[in-house]
Amino acid sequence: MKTLVLVPALVLFSFSPVFAAEKLPNDVRQFIAQRDACDHFRGEFPDPEEAERMREVTGQIEKHCRGTDRRLHSLKKKYDSDANVKKRLNVYDEQIEPRANQRSVAR
């Protein structure tokens, strides 16, 4: 239940005055909100016996993490000359999603 409260808090935080003061582009702010939610759920480790919670966490990871590797790469390229944006984006791991050949092995 704590998680359900945290996700809206993460989204609200992404539009807080702190971000406004940084004057980050909207696409960067949206990415940061999505990736922070993604990273939160990646840090969740439900007990294997908690099947429902495991499904919930897995679903949230799928929802928030899918496509973020590509978006991060694209934003870094787009804002390569903006030091402030680069500084904010460089805190994120560049590759968190399994690559195509890793997905087929995991099945």
MOPAC internal coordinates of N, CA, C and O (Angstrom, degrees):
PM7 1SCF
backbone

  N    0.0000 0     0.00 0     0.00 0    0    0    0
  C    1.4400 1     0.00 0     0.00 0    1    0    0
  C    1.5292 1   111.20 1     0.00 0    2    1    0
  O    1.2310 1   120.73 1   146.50 1    3    2    1
  N    1.3397 1   116.21 1   -33.50 1    3    2    1
  C    1.4591 1   120.11 1   178.51 1    5    3    2
  C    1.5215 1   110.88 1   -58.95 1    6    5    3
  O    1.2310 1   120.74 1   143.20 1    7    6    5
  N    1.3306 1   116.20 1   -36.80 1    7    6    5
  C    1.4529 1   121.76 1  -177.63 1    9    7    6
  C    1.5232 1   111.36 1   -64.06 1   10    9    7
  O    1.2310 1   120.66 1   140.71 1   11   10    9
  N    1.3266 1   116.35 1   -39.29 1   11   10    9
  C    1.4506 1   119.66 1  -178.63 1   13   11   10
  C    1.5231 1   111.55 1   -63.89 1   14   13   11
  O    1.2310 1   120.03 1   151.55 1   15   14   13
  N    1.3135 1   117.54 1   -28.45 1   15   14   13
  C    1.4571 1   121.79 1   176.86 1   17   15   14
  C    1.5185 1   110.14 1   -80.08 1   18   17   15
  O    1.2310 1   120.28 1   146.66 1   19   18   17
  N    1.3143 1   117.07 1   -33.34 1   19   18   17
  C    1.4565 1   121.33 1  -176.06 1   21   19   18
  C    1.5229 1   113.16 1   -68.91 1   22   21   19
  O    1.2310 1   119.60 1   140.49 1   23   22   21
  N    1.3046 1   118.38 1   -39.51 1   23   22   21
  C    1.4674 1   120.80 1  -177.09 1   25   23   22
  C    1.5311 1   111.26 1   -60.31 1   26   25   23
  O    1.2310 1   119.20 1   129.55 1   27   26   25
  N    1.3524 1   119.13 1   -50.45 1   27   26   25
  C    1.4778 1   117.11 1   176.60 1   29   27   26
  C    1.5273 1   112.06 1   -60.43 1   30   29   27
  O    1.2310 1   120.28 1   146.06 1   31   30   29
  N    1.3196 1   117.08 1   -33.94 1   31   30   29
  C    1.4642 1   119.98 1   178.02 1   33   31   30
  C    1.5253 1   110.39 1   -63.60 1   34   33   31
  O    1.2310 1   120.26 1   140.60 1   35   34   33
  N    1.3318 1   117.12 1   -39.40 1   35   34   33
  C    1.4629 1   120.39 1   177.92 1   37   35   34
  C    1.5224 1   110.89 1   -64.46 1   38   37   35
  O    1.2310 1   120.90 1   138.53 1   39   38   37
  N    1.3085 1   115.89 1   -41.47 1   39   38   37
  C    1.4639 1   119.63 1   179.68 1   41   39   38
  C    1.5206 1   110.20 1   -65.92 1   42   41   39
  O    1.2310 1   120.23 1   135.24 1   43   42   41
  N    1.3233 1   117.16 1   -44.76 1   43   42   41
  C    1.4628 1   120.12 1   178.31 1   45   43   42
  C    1.5167 1   111.09 1   -62.68 1   46   45   43
  O    1.2310 1   120.57 1   140.44 1   47   46   45
  N    1.3331 1   116.51 1   -39.56 1   47   46   45
  C    1.4600 1   120.16 1  -179.75 1   49   47   46
  C    1.5208 1   111.15 1   -61.72 1   50   49   47
  O    1.2310 1   120.62 1   145.91 1   51   50   49
  N    1.3203 1   116.41 1   -34.09 1   51   50   49
  C    1.4571 1   119.20 1  -177.45 1   53   51   50
  C    1.5241 1   112.57 1   -65.28 1   54   53   51
  O    1.2310 1   120.32 1   160.00 1   55   54   53
  N    1.3169 1   116.98 1   -20.00 1   55   54   53
  C    1.4602 1   120.71 1   179.01 1   57   55   54
  C    1.5265 1   111.55 1  -109.05 1   58   57   55
  O    1.2310 1   120.93 1  -160.44 1   59   58   57
  N    1.3109 1   115.84 1    19.56 1   59   58   57
  C    1.4603 1   121.06 1  -177.85 1   61   59   58
  C    1.5278 1   110.94 1   -74.62 1   62   61   59
  O    1.2310 1   120.49 1   -12.21 1   63   62   61
  N    1.3393 1   116.67 1   167.79 1   63   62   61
  C    1.4687 1   120.50 1   178.25 1   65   63   62
  C    1.5243 1   113.64 1   -58.93 1   66   65   63
  O    1.2310 1   120.25 1   154.25 1   67   66   65
  N    1.3277 1   117.13 1   -25.75 1   67   66   65
  C    1.4667 1   119.50 1   178.26 1   69   67   66
  C    1.5203 1   109.43 1   -59.74 1   70   69   67
  O    1.2310 1   120.21 1   132.50 1   71   70   69
  N    1.3412 1   117.20 1   -47.50 1   71   70   69
  C    1.4557 1   120.33 1   178.25 1   73   71   70
  C    1.5208 1   110.89 1   -66.59 1   74   73   71
  O    1.2310 1   120.64 1   141.25 1   75   74   73
  N    1.3254 1   116.38 1   -38.75 1   75   74   73
  C    1.4616 1   119.41 1   179.44 1   77   75   74
  C    1.5226 1   110.44 1   -62.19 1   78   77   75
  O    1.2310 1   120.51 1   140.66 1   79   78   77
  N    1.3211 1   116.63 1   -39.34 1   79   78   77
  C    1.4619 1   120.79 1   179.61 1   81   79   78
  C    1.5264 1   110.42 1   -64.51 1   82   81   79
  O    1.2310 1   120.34 1   147.25 1   83   82   81
  N    1.3264 1   116.96 1   -32.75 1   83   82   81
  C    1.4582 1   120.93 1   178.71 1   85   83   82
  C    1.5225 1   111.74 1   -75.01 1   86   85   83
  O    1.2310 1   120.31 1   161.26 1   87   86   85
  N    1.3102 1   117.01 1   -18.74 1   87   86   85
  C    1.4608 1   122.58 1  -178.52 1   89   87   86
  C    1.5346 1   111.97 1    55.41 1   90   89   87
  O    1.2310 1   121.48 1  -132.17 1   91   90   89
  N    1.3252 1   114.78 1    47.83 1   91   90   89
  C    1.4596 1   119.68 1   176.85 1   93   91   90
  C    1.5234 1   109.51 1   -77.96 1   94   93   91
  O    1.2310 1   120.46 1   -34.73 1   95   94   93
  N    1.3222 1   116.73 1   145.27 1   95   94   93
  C    1.4614 1   119.99 1   175.74 1   97   95   94
  C    1.5354 1   110.23 1   -60.92 1   98   97   95
  O    1.2310 1   120.89 1   -28.59 1   99   98   97
  N    1.3314 1   115.90 1   151.41 1   99   98   97
  C    1.4690 1   120.58 1  -177.92 1  101   99   98
  C    1.5185 1   112.98 1   -56.30 1  102  101   99
  O    1.2310 1   120.01 1   138.16 1  103  102  101
  N    1.3271 1   117.59 1   -41.84 1  103  102  101
  C    1.4697 1   119.00 1  -178.21 1  105  103  102
  C    1.5235 1   111.16 1   -64.89 1  106  105  103
  O    1.2310 1   120.14 1   147.86 1  107  106  105
  N    1.3104 1   117.34 1   -32.14 1  107  106  105
  C    1.4681 1   121.27 1   177.91 1  109  107  106
  C    1.5323 1   109.92 1   -72.35 1  110  109  107
  O    1.2310 1   120.24 1   136.45 1  111  110  109
  N    1.3274 1   117.14 1   -43.55 1  111  110  109
  C    1.4714 1   120.27 1   178.45 1  113  111  110
  C    1.5195 1   110.74 1   -61.56 1  114  113  111
  O    1.2310 1   120.44 1   138.24 1  115  114  113
  N    1.3359 1   116.77 1   -41.76 1  115  114  113
  C    1.4610 1   120.41 1   178.76 1  117  115  114
  C    1.5262 1   110.99 1   -64.63 1  118  117  115
  O    1.2310 1   120.60 1   138.61 1  119  118  117
  N    1.3257 1   116.45 1   -41.39 1  119  118  117
  C    1.4633 1   119.60 1   177.72 1  121  119  118
  C    1.5224 1   110.49 1   -61.43 1  122  121  119
  O    1.2310 1   120.22 1   134.42 1  123  122  121
  N    1.3214 1   117.18 1   -45.58 1  123  122  121
  C    1.4691 1   121.39 1  -178.31 1  125  123  122
  C    1.5264 1   110.18 1   -60.04 1  126  125  123
  O    1.2310 1   119.89 1   136.30 1  127  126  125
  N    1.3163 1   117.81 1   -43.70 1  127  126  125
  C    1.4666 1   120.84 1   178.47 1  129  127  126
  C    1.5260 1   111.04 1   -61.45 1  130  129  127
  O    1.2310 1   120.73 1   134.68 1  131  130  129
  N    1.3359 1   116.22 1   -45.32 1  131  130  129
  C    1.4615 1   120.66 1  -179.38 1  133  131  130
  C    1.5195 1   110.59 1   -65.39 1  134  133  131
  O    1.2310 1   120.43 1   133.41 1  135  134  133
  N    1.3148 1   116.79 1   -46.59 1  135  134  133
  C    1.4637 1   119.85 1  -175.77 1  137  135  134
  C    1.5215 1   111.32 1   -69.45 1  138  137  135
  O    1.2310 1   119.80 1   145.50 1  139  138  137
  N    1.3383 1   117.99 1   -34.50 1  139  138  137
  C    1.4647 1   119.64 1   176.24 1  141  139  138
  C    1.5269 1   110.75 1   -64.31 1  142  141  139
  O    1.2310 1   120.31 1   139.92 1  143  142  141
  N    1.3407 1   117.01 1   -40.08 1  143  142  141
  C    1.4679 1   120.16 1   175.78 1  145  143  142
  C    1.5246 1   109.78 1   -64.28 1  146  145  143
  O    1.2310 1   120.65 1   137.48 1  147  146  145
  N    1.3122 1   116.36 1   -42.52 1  147  146  145
  C    1.4598 1   121.67 1   177.55 1  149  147  146
  C    1.5313 1   110.51 1   -57.28 1  150  149  147
  O    1.2310 1   120.76 1   128.81 1  151  150  149
  N    1.3111 1   116.16 1   -51.19 1  151  150  149
  C    1.4626 1   120.47 1  -177.95 1  153  151  150
  C    1.5277 1   111.88 1   -63.76 1  154  153  151
  O    1.2310 1   120.85 1   145.79 1  155  154  153
  N    1.3277 1   115.98 1   -34.21 1  155  154  153
  C    1.4706 1   118.91 1   176.28 1  157  155  154
  C    1.5235 1   110.01 1   -59.69 1  158  157  155
  O    1.2310 1   120.55 1   128.20 1  159  158  157
  N    1.3269 1   116.55 1   -51.80 1  159  158  157
  C    1.4619 1   119.88 1  -177.62 1  161  159  158
  C    1.5224 1   112.33 1   -69.34 1  162  161  159
  O    1.2310 1   119.76 1   150.58 1  163  162  161
  N    1.3187 1   118.07 1   -29.42 1  163  162  161
  C    1.4619 1   119.97 1   175.21 1  165  163  162
  C    1.5216 1   110.60 1   -63.60 1  166  165  163
  O    1.2310 1   120.22 1   154.79 1  167  166  165
  N    1.3280 1   117.19 1   -25.21 1  167  166  165
  C    1.4603 1   121.67 1   179.39 1  169  167  166
  C    1.5188 1   113.96 1   -86.14 1  170  169  167
  O    1.2310 1   120.03 1   175.45 1  171  170  169
  N    1.3304 1   117.55 1    -4.55 1  171  170  169
  C    1.4674 1   121.76 1   178.89 1  173  171  170
  C    1.5290 1   109.17 1   -79.95 1  174  173  171
  O    1.2310 1   120.95 1   -44.79 1  175  174  173
  N    1.3162 1   115.78 1   135.21 1  175  174  173
  C    1.4661 1   120.30 1   178.40 1  177  175  174
  C    1.5241 1   109.68 1  -133.03 1  178  177  175
  O    1.2310 1   120.14 1  -100.07 1  179  178  177
  N    1.3377 1   117.33 1    79.93 1  179  178  177
  C    1.4710 1   118.74 1   178.83 1  181  179  178
  C    1.5226 1   110.37 1   -66.53 1  182  181  179
  O    1.2310 1   121.09 1   -27.18 1  183  182  181
  N    1.3197 1   115.52 1   152.82 1  183  182  181
  C    1.4589 1   119.78 1   174.32 1  185  183  182
  C    1.5184 1   108.54 1   -64.37 1  186  185  183
  O    1.2310 1   120.21 1   -38.09 1  187  186  185
  N    1.3310 1   117.21 1   141.91 1  187  186  185
  C    1.4751 1   119.95 1  -179.54 1  189  187  186
  C    1.5293 1   112.83 1   -55.55 1  190  189  187
  O    1.2310 1   120.06 1   151.41 1  191  190  189
  N    1.3226 1   117.49 1   -28.59 1  191  190  189
  C    1.4681 1   120.53 1   179.63 1  193  191  190
  C    1.5310 1   111.76 1   -71.28 1  194  193  191
  O    1.2310 1   119.83 1   162.40 1  195  194  193
  N    1.3048 1   117.93 1   -17.60 1  195  194  193
  C    1.4646 1   122.49 1  -179.29 1  197  195  194
  C    1.5294 1   109.34 1   -89.56 1  198  197  195
  O    1.2310 1   121.05 1  -108.39 1  199  198  197
  N    1.3245 1   115.60 1    71.61 1  199  198  197
  C    1.4674 1   121.47 1  -174.46 1  201  199  198
  C    1.5268 1   112.11 1   -59.36 1  202  201  199
  O    1.2310 1   119.97 1   137.38 1  203  202  201
  N    1.3174 1   117.67 1   -42.62 1  203  202  201
  C    1.4619 1   120.59 1  -178.78 1  205  203  202
  C    1.5234 1   110.65 1   -63.88 1  206  205  203
  O    1.2310 1   120.29 1   135.65 1  207  206  205
  N    1.3252 1   117.06 1   -44.35 1  207  206  205
  C    1.4687 1   120.50 1   179.27 1  209  207  206
  C    1.5273 1   110.35 1   -65.83 1  210  209  207
  O    1.2310 1   120.19 1   141.68 1  211  210  209
  N    1.3181 1   117.25 1   -38.32 1  211  210  209
  C    1.4562 1   121.59 1   177.87 1  213  211  210
  C    1.5277 1   110.27 1   -61.10 1  214  213  211
  O    1.2310 1   120.22 1   136.41 1  215  214  213
  N    1.3456 1   117.18 1   -43.59 1  215  214  213
  C    1.4678 1   120.75 1   177.64 1  217  215  214
  C    1.5296 1   110.60 1   -63.27 1  218  217  215
  O    1.2310 1   120.44 1   139.30 1  219  218  217
  N    1.3406 1   116.76 1   -40.70 1  219  218  217
  C    1.4570 1   120.62 1   179.79 1  221  219  218
  C    1.5309 1   111.30 1   -62.77 1  222  221  219
  O    1.2310 1   120.51 1   132.66 1  223  222  221
  N    1.3203 1   116.63 1   -47.34 1  223  222  221
  C    1.4651 1   121.24 1  -179.39 1  225  223  222
  C    1.5219 1   110.30 1   -64.46 1  226  225  223
  O    1.2310 1   120.40 1   135.84 1  227  226  225
  N    1.3117 1   116.85 1   -44.16 1  227  226  225
  C    1.4618 1   120.95 1   178.88 1  229  227  226
  C    1.5256 1   111.09 1   -60.81 1  230  229  227
  O    1.2310 1   120.56 1   137.91 1  231  230  229
  N    1.3182 1   116.53 1   -42.09 1  231  230  229
  C    1.4570 1   120.65 1   177.89 1  233  231  230
  C    1.5211 1   112.40 1   -64.05 1  234  233  231
  O    1.2310 1   120.25 1   139.85 1  235  234  233
  N    1.3276 1   117.12 1   -40.15 1  235  234  233
  C    1.4639 1   121.00 1   178.72 1  237  235  234
  C    1.5292 1   111.45 1   -68.29 1  238  237  235
  O    1.2310 1   120.92 1   142.65 1  239  238  237
  N    1.3259 1   115.85 1   -37.35 1  239  238  237
  C    1.4707 1   119.28 1   176.17 1  241  239  238
  C    1.5197 1   109.65 1   -62.84 1  242  241  239
  O    1.2310 1   120.78 1   134.53 1  243  242  241
  N    1.3161 1   116.11 1   -45.47 1  243  242  241
  C    1.4750 1   120.32 1   178.33 1  245  243  242
  C    1.5296 1   110.39 1   -59.77 1  246  245  243
  O    1.2310 1   120.54 1   135.67 1  247  246  245
  N    1.3110 1   116.57 1   -44.33 1  247  246  245
  C    1.4645 1   121.73 1  -177.55 1  249  247  246
  C    1.5282 1   112.11 1   -65.28 1  250  249  247
  O    1.2310 1   120.22 1   134.33 1  251  250  249
  N    1.3187 1   117.19 1   -45.67 1  251  250  249
  C    1.4588 1   120.52 1  -172.17 1  253  251  250
  C    1.5296 1   114.55 1   -92.49 1  254  253  251
  O    1.2310 1   119.93 1   157.60 1  255  254  253
  N    1.3161 1   117.74 1   -22.40 1  255  254  253
  C    1.4740 1   119.83 1  -173.99 1  257  255  254
  C    1.5262 1   113.89 1   -98.25 1  258  257  255
  O    1.2310 1   120.36 1   152.78 1  259  258  257
  N    1.3091 1   116.92 1   -27.22 1  259  258  257
  C    1.4716 1   120.09 1  -175.53 1  261  259  258
  C    1.5273 1   110.70 1   -58.10 1  262  261  259
  O    1.2310 1   121.07 1   -54.45 1  263  262  261
  N    1.3226 1   115.56 1   125.55 1  263  262  261
  C    1.4552 1   121.70 1   176.29 1  265  263  262
  C    1.5219 1   115.25 1    85.51 1  266  265  263
  O    1.2310 1   119.85 1   176.89 1  267  266  265
  N    1.3338 1   117.90 1    -3.11 1  267  266  265
  C    1.4674 1   118.50 1  -176.03 1  269  267  266
  C    1.5203 1   112.87 1   -73.26 1  270  269  267
  O    1.2310 1   119.52 1   151.96 1  271  270  269
  N    1.3145 1   118.51 1   -28.04 1  271  270  269
  C    1.4715 1   119.36 1   176.27 1  273  271  270
  C    1.5340 1   109.85 1   -61.81 1  274  273  271
  O    1.2310 1   121.30 1   132.16 1  275  274  273
  N    1.3133 1   115.12 1   -47.84 1  275  274  273
  C    1.4604 1   120.94 1  -179.88 1  277  275  274
  C    1.5278 1   110.96 1   -64.88 1  278  277  275
  O    1.2310 1   120.46 1   136.82 1  279  278  277
  N    1.3331 1   116.72 1   -43.18 1  279  278  277
  C    1.4750 1   119.90 1   179.92 1  281  279  278
  C    1.5203 1   111.06 1   -64.42 1  282  281  279
  O    1.2310 1   120.02 1   139.82 1  283  282  281
  N    1.3264 1   117.57 1   -40.18 1  283  282  281
  C    1.4603 1   120.58 1   178.99 1  285  283  282
  C    1.5249 1   109.97 1   -61.16 1  286  285  283
  O    1.2310 1   120.72 1   132.65 1  287  286  285
  N    1.3200 1   116.24 1   -47.35 1  287  286  285
  C    1.4623 1   120.63 1   179.29 1  289  287  286
  C    1.5342 1   110.77 1   -59.12 1  290  289  287
  O    1.2310 1   120.92 1   134.74 1  291  290  289
  N    1.3274 1   115.85 1   -45.26 1  291  290  289
  C    1.4600 1   121.49 1  -179.26 1  293  291  290
  C    1.5297 1   111.72 1   -63.28 1  294  293  291
  O    1.2310 1   120.12 1   136.25 1  295  294  293
  N    1.3327 1   117.37 1   -43.75 1  295  294  293
  C    1.4681 1   120.41 1   179.80 1  297  295  294
  C    1.5235 1   111.83 1   -66.89 1  298  297  295
  O    1.2310 1   120.59 1   141.21 1  299  298  297
  N    1.3226 1   116.47 1   -38.79 1  299  298  297
  C    1.4682 1   119.44 1   177.97 1  301  299  298
  C    1.5297 1   110.55 1   -62.22 1  302  301  299
  O    1.2310 1   121.24 1   140.63 1  303  302  301
  N    1.3196 1   115.23 1   -39.37 1  303  302  301
  C    1.4601 1   119.59 1   178.78 1  305  303  302
  C    1.5295 1   110.53 1   -69.08 1  306  305  303
  O    1.2310 1   120.62 1   135.13 1  307  306  305
  N    1.3214 1   116.42 1   -44.87 1  307  306  305
  C    1.4626 1   121.91 1  -177.84 1  309  307  306
  C    1.5310 1   112.09 1   -62.12 1  310  309  307
  O    1.2310 1   120.39 1   140.28 1  311  310  309
  N    1.3337 1   116.86 1   -39.72 1  311  310  309
  C    1.4619 1   120.97 1  -175.79 1  313  311  310
  C    1.5274 1   112.04 1  -109.57 1  314  313  311
  O    1.2310 1   120.82 1  -146.85 1  315  314  313
  N    1.3098 1   116.04 1    33.15 1  315  314  313
  C    1.4642 1   121.44 1  -177.38 1  317  315  314
  C    1.5262 1   112.89 1   -56.62 1  318  317  315
  O    1.2310 1   119.98 1   148.79 1  319  318  317
  N    1.3125 1   117.64 1   -31.21 1  319  318  317
  C    1.4690 1   119.75 1  -177.36 1  321  319  318
  C    1.5286 1   113.14 1   -93.63 1  322  321  319
  O    1.2310 1   119.84 1  -176.93 1  323  322  321
  N    1.3304 1   117.92 1     3.07 1  323  322  321
  C    1.4677 1   121.90 1  -179.70 1  325  323  322
  C    1.5272 1   108.86 1  -103.25 1  326  325  323
  O    1.2310 1   120.63 1   -77.40 1  327  326  325
  N    1.3252 1   116.40 1   102.60 1  327  326  325
  C    1.4663 1   121.74 1  -175.18 1  329  327  326
  C    1.5234 1   112.50 1   -60.80 1  330  329  327
  O    1.2310 1   120.10 1   142.65 1  331  330  329
  N    1.3273 1   117.41 1   -37.35 1  331  330  329
  C    1.4655 1   120.56 1  -178.83 1  333  331  330
  C    1.5293 1   110.99 1   -66.01 1  334  333  331
  O    1.2310 1   120.57 1   135.62 1  335  334  333
  N    1.3190 1   116.51 1   -44.38 1  335  334  333
  C    1.4647 1   120.80 1   178.56 1  337  335  334
  C    1.5273 1   109.87 1   -65.54 1  338  337  335
  O    1.2310 1   120.36 1   134.88 1  339  338  337
  N    1.3192 1   116.91 1   -45.12 1  339  338  337
  C    1.4658 1   120.33 1   179.17 1  341  339  338
  C    1.5218 1   110.89 1   -57.76 1  342  341  339
  O    1.2310 1   120.48 1   137.82 1  343  342  341
  N    1.3266 1   116.68 1   -42.18 1  343  342  341
  C    1.4649 1   121.26 1   179.65 1  345  343  342
  C    1.5295 1   110.37 1   -60.90 1  346  345  343
  O    1.2310 1   120.07 1   136.59 1  347  346  345
  N    1.3363 1   117.46 1   -43.41 1  347  346  345
  C    1.4690 1   121.34 1  -179.53 1  349  347  346
  C    1.5305 1   111.48 1   -68.67 1  350  349  347
  O    1.2310 1   120.17 1   141.76 1  351  350  349
  N    1.3326 1   117.28 1   -38.24 1  351  350  349
  C    1.4586 1   119.92 1  -177.15 1  353  351  350
  C    1.5266 1   112.84 1   -79.02 1  354  353  351
  O    1.2310 1   120.05 1   153.95 1  355  354  353
  N    1.3013 1   117.52 1   -26.05 1  355  354  353
  C    1.4647 1   120.58 1  -177.20 1  357  355  354
  C    1.5242 1   113.82 1   -69.53 1  358  357  355
  O    1.2310 1   119.52 1   170.65 1  359  358  357
  N    1.3199 1   118.53 1    -9.35 1  359  358  357
  C    1.4666 1   120.26 1   178.11 1  361  359  358
  C    1.5318 1   111.58 1   -77.82 1  362  361  359
  O    1.2310 1   120.04 1   166.90 1  363  362  361
  N    1.3236 1   117.53 1   -13.10 1  363  362  361
  C    1.4645 1   121.00 1  -176.03 1  365  363  362
  C    1.5291 1   111.76 1   -95.76 1  366  365  363
  O    1.2310 1   121.39 1   -39.38 1  367  366  365
  N    1.3393 1   114.95 1   140.62 1  367  366  365
  C    1.4669 1   120.63 1   174.27 1  369  367  366
  C    1.5242 1   107.98 1   -61.62 1  370  369  367
  O    1.2310 1   120.95 1   -41.50 1  371  370  369
  N    1.3204 1   115.79 1   138.50 1  371  370  369
  C    1.4638 1   119.84 1  -176.77 1  373  371  370
  C    1.5180 1   113.34 1   -76.66 1  374  373  371
  O    1.2310 1   119.96 1   154.96 1  375  374  373
  N    1.3325 1   117.68 1   -25.04 1  375  374  373
  C    1.4601 1   119.48 1  -177.36 1  377  375  374
  C    1.5195 1   109.31 1  -137.86 1  378  377  375
  O    1.2310 1   121.29 1   -75.74 1  379  378  377
  N    1.3418 1   115.14 1   104.26 1  379  378  377
  C    1.4656 1   120.36 1   176.69 1  381  379  378
  C    1.5186 1   111.42 1  -115.27 1  382  381  379
  O    1.2310 1   120.71 1   158.90 1  383  382  381
  N    1.3300 1   116.25 1   -21.10 1  383  382  381
  C    1.4576 1   120.13 1  -179.11 1  385  383  382
  C    1.5251 1   109.95 1   -85.65 1  386  385  383
  O    1.2310 1   120.47 1   -36.59 1  387  386  385
  N    1.3287 1   116.70 1   143.41 1  387  386  385
  C    1.4634 1   117.65 1   177.23 1  389  387  386
  C    1.5176 1   110.33 1   -65.85 1  390  389  387
  O    1.2310 1   121.01 1   -38.36 1  391  390  389
  N    1.3062 1   115.67 1   141.64 1  391  390  389
  C    1.4648 1   120.20 1   176.57 1  393  391  390
  C    1.5240 1   108.48 1   -75.32 1  394  393  391
  O    1.2310 1   120.62 1   -16.34 1  395  394  393
  N    1.3120 1   116.42 1   163.66 1  395  394  393
  C    1.4716 1   121.57 1  -175.88 1  397  395  394
  C    1.5224 1   111.45 1   -54.37 1  398  397  395
  O    1.2310 1   119.96 1   136.15 1  399  398  397
  N    1.3204 1   117.68 1   -43.85 1  399  398  397
  C    1.4804 1   119.19 1  -178.69 1  401  399  398
  C    1.5216 1   111.34 1   -71.21 1  402  401  399
  O    1.2310 1   119.30 1   155.32 1  403  402  401
  N    1.3331 1   118.94 1   -24.68 1  403  402  401
  C    1.4556 1   121.30 1   176.87 1  405  403  402
  C    1.5189 1   110.89 1   -75.70 1  406  405  403
  O    1.2310 1   119.70 1   146.55 1  407  406  405
  N    1.3377 1   118.18 1   -33.45 1  407  406  405
  C    1.4621 1   121.75 1   179.01 1  409  407  406
  C    1.5215 1   110.79 1   -64.33 1  410  409  407
  O    1.2310 1   120.30 1   138.06 1  411  410  409
  N    1.3187 1   117.04 1   -41.94 1  411  410  409
  C    1.4592 1   119.35 1  -177.19 1  413  411  410
  C    1.5249 1   110.94 1   -68.95 1  414  413  411
  O    1.2310 1   119.86 1   148.84 1  415  414  413
  N    1.3204 1   117.87 1   -31.16 1  415  414  413
  C    1.4536 1   121.34 1   178.01 1  417  415  414
  C    1.5215 1   110.31 1   -70.95 1  418  417  415
  O    1.2310 1   120.20 1   142.90 1  419  418  417
  N    1.3291 1   117.21 1   -37.10 1  419  418  417
  C    1.4573 1   121.55 1  -177.20 1  421  419  418
  C    1.5107 1   112.61 1   -69.18 1  422  421  419
  O    1.2310 1   119.33 1   157.25 1  423  422  421
  N    1.3009 1   118.88 1   -22.75 1  423  422  421
  C    1.4712 1   121.64 1  -178.49 1  425  423  422
  C    1.4469 1   110.68 1   -73.72 1  426  425  423
  O    1.2310 1   120.10 1   180.00 1  427  426  425

